[in-house]
């Protein structure tokens, strides 16, 4: 990543900005953005351009772009669509190299809009201008500070940064986030991504030292290959959490009308995110809340968590969710239980979850027991539910307060907690601490924790889910890493095989290409006569399989053109004759009969705008019924291919399952890696299908193959 080349370094922290679209009417979008630039503490110069007003909100305005006294580093355009291109051209003549184009009415509007967007790009290219948008809602940088959105800053700066294909998720959510304790560092709306896309944003945020975690809202990726390349690098250092909404039919349709982007199927993005090290979530709330956790908490070192609660239900909910997230809630060591037992009621449990049951004294829950748990070497992270103080006092003031003769004001004073030691726990022990509470902003304890970057969740399950995401990032950043490199010696003869084919490939030709890419295929020969077939069978050794070989016959088994388990010359000859009756004049493949104990499948498929996709899953006749497969984008590393294999629900079949012997996973991974390079090297190949892949002496072998050009 090259910091000198990413235009967002200037766009997110400009020294000077000119805005066209601000007016004396504060209800206009351009006026709101100008006001926020003026009042956010922006250290640079902000200049409005307006043909009529001499002054806007106390700042001298200029009647035209050409009349500006100096060249602004950044231009912001909030004007009717028809004016955008000419105005960008004027800024270009002035020497401005960066812009944010808020105006809509381009590609998202259809064919005419696409023409306009093309003209917009040509104008920008002519002057070397890099811009966000069009059809976006601006950016903000709370640390610099710079706020070119319609919403004023609502809180202190945080460490989570957002890049979004929806402007709403940064322009209208600041109040929402404030009351949920989520603070943002930087945020950018990319709109139609005509010039700067969400991958540029990801690359920039990966470079930004004040961004500790990155959240993404994605409707479609315009450059999935580069996304994979950049995210692979960034996710090793900083957590990335993303919501993708284009995988469903309705989501894809909405995204197309919103930004004019073409989405891909859901399973494609599952594979892409897994490969790239991106943590996928399914709501914008989780982008914010999980992202906030990843940005503010110490890294978790393992999957062992302690659960501390004042009630059995929330404790059980945390444990259940933790288990589903790959975390473990183990019984605590005896010496730790003894320490806890000394400070809890007799009816409470010290085991894990530590359930205090009903307790009035808040110190065991918020001060004493958390320290005991975090000191334990068998605990990697702490989940707590139920810390509260003044909120409960306000709820009970009408009954308990009256019975005690204490006013609500006095009850609030009496119950306010001193959380000083609790707030220091995560730094003191270097372990994450997440809290669940049913209280709102009426509760002092909740507010104090959130103000000090202790995430507080509205349910115990949400806290446990986020702890699981911390563990996912631990696995991502500690997994084997290497850059994808094509193995030596692949594909020396494939071009000539394709040239000689002069049309669709039959199975024998397909297997020659696979072998040329180091992909093991079943031992076999091509025969055009009965005698040749028998001789080939004798040479290979019985039992053998004989099947028709023609690019025009795709479903040989269903048509009776595959004969299995042939054990002698007579059976081989009869099989050849039978195939000739069904497909006269067609040559046959005579192959070694492989053991059919476990069947897998692999292949290549393509989606418009995406690199070739490598698939692996259960094979044979059950492949379509079980639909147990995984997907990754080419090129893959060996480690990524191994992870792809292990992600199958049925991956246990690759072990020494029922004494069938373990499959050589490394050999299988190499097969998948090489398949990806074959598809990359020859884009004319539309599809590859290896089904079944059988196992011979522990090694994977492609028993059948289809390559579609």
NORSUL-V825311 format. One record per backbone hydrogen bond with DSSP energy under -0.5 kcal/mol. CO is the residue of the C=O (numbers start at 1). NH is the residue of the N-H. Records with the same first field share a line. If there is no record, write none. Layout:
# NORSUL-V825311
CO->NH, NH
This chain:
# NORSUL-V825311
1->3
2->5, 6
5->7
6->9
7->10, 11
8->12
10->13
15->45
16->74
17->47
18->76
19->21, 49
20->78
24->26
25->28
28->32
29->33
30->34
31->35
32->36
33->37
34->38
35->39
36->40
37->42
45->17
47->19
48->62
49->21
54->61
56->59
59->56
60->48
62->50
64->67
65->68
70->72
73->98
74->18
75->100
76->20, 78
77->102, 103
80->83, 84
81->84, 85
83->87
84->88
85->89
86->90
87->91
88->92
89->93
90->94
91->95, 96
92->95
97->130
98->75
99->132
100->77, 102
101->134, 136
103->135
106->109
107->110
110->114
111->115
112->116
113->117
114->118
115->119
116->120
117->121
118->122
119->123
120->124
121->125
122->126
123->127
124->128, 129
125->128
130->99
131->196
132->101
133->194, 195
134->192
138->189
139->148
140->187
141->145, 146
146->141
159->212, 213
160->185
161->215
162->188
163->217
164->190
166->169
167->170, 171
168->172
173->177
174->178
175->179
177->180, 182
178->181
181->183
183->159, 160
184->158
185->142, 143
186->162
187->140
188->164, 190
190->133, 193
197->201
198->202
199->203
200->204
201->205
202->206
203->207
204->207, 208
208->211
210->212
212->239
213->161
214->241
215->163
216->218, 243
217->165
218->245
220->222
223->227
224->228
225->229
226->230
227->231
228->232
229->233
230->234
231->235
233->236
234->237, 238
239->214
240->279
241->216
242->281
243->218
247->266
248->252
249->253
250->254
251->255
252->256
253->257
254->258
255->259, 260, 261
256->260
261->263
265->268, 269
266->270
267->271
268->272
269->273
270->274
271->275
272->276
273->277, 278
278->280
279->242
281->244
283->287
284->288
285->289
286->290, 291
287->291
288->292
289->293
290->294
291->295
292->296
293->297
303->305, 328
304->380, 381
306->383
307->353, 354
308->385
309->356
311->315
312->316
313->317
314->318
315->319
316->320
317->321
318->322
319->323
320->324
321->325
322->325, 327
323->326
328->305, 330
333->337
334->338
335->339
336->340
337->341
338->342
340->343
341->344
345->348
349->355
351->332
353->352, 355
354->309, 356
355->349
362->366
363->367, 368
364->369
367->371
368->372
369->373
370->374
371->375
372->376
373->376
376->379
380->432
381->306
382->434
383->308
384->436
385->310
389->392, 393
390->394
391->395
392->396
393->397
396->399, 400, 401
397->402
399->403
400->404
401->405, 406
407->411
408->412
409->413
410->414
411->415
412->416
417->419
419->423
420->424
421->424
422->425
424->428
425->429
426->430, 431
432->382
434->384
435->457
436->386
440->443
442->444
443->447
444->448
445->449
446->450
447->451
448->452
449->452, 454
450->453
453->455
455->435
457->437
459->463
460->464
461->465
462->466
463->467
464->468
465->469
466->470
467->471
468->472
469->473
470->474
471->475
472->476
473->477
474->478
475->479
476->479
487->490
493->497
494->498
495->499
496->500
497->501
498->502
506->510
507->511
508->512
509->513
510->514
511->515
512->516
513->517
514->517, 519
515->518
516->491
518->520
520->702
523->592
525->590
527->588
529->533
530->534
531->535
532->536
533->537
534->538
535->539
536->540
537->541
543->593
544->566
545->591
546->563
547->589
548->550
550->553
552->554
554->556
555->559
556->561
557->560
561->548
563->546
565->567
566->543, 544
568->572
569->573
570->574
571->575
572->576
573->577
574->578
575->579
576->580
577->581
578->582
579->583
583->586
587->549
588->527, 590
589->547, 591
590->525
591->545
592->594
595->597, 695
599->619
600->692, 693
601->617
602->690
603->615
604->688
605->613
607->610
609->224
612->634
613->605
614->632
615->603
616->630
617->601
619->622
620->623
622->626
623->627
627->629
628->618
630->616
632->614
637->641
638->642
639->643
640->644
641->645
642->646
643->647
645->648
648->651
650->653
651->654
652->655
654->663
655->657
656->659
657->660
663->665
664->668
665->669
666->670
667->671
668->672
669->673
670->674
671->675
672->676
673->677
674->678
675->679
676->680
677->681
678->682
682->685
684->686
687->708
688->604
689->691, 706
690->602
692->694, 703, 704
693->600
694->696, 701
696->699
698->664
699->696
701->694, 703
702->522
704->691
706->689
707->505
708->686, 687
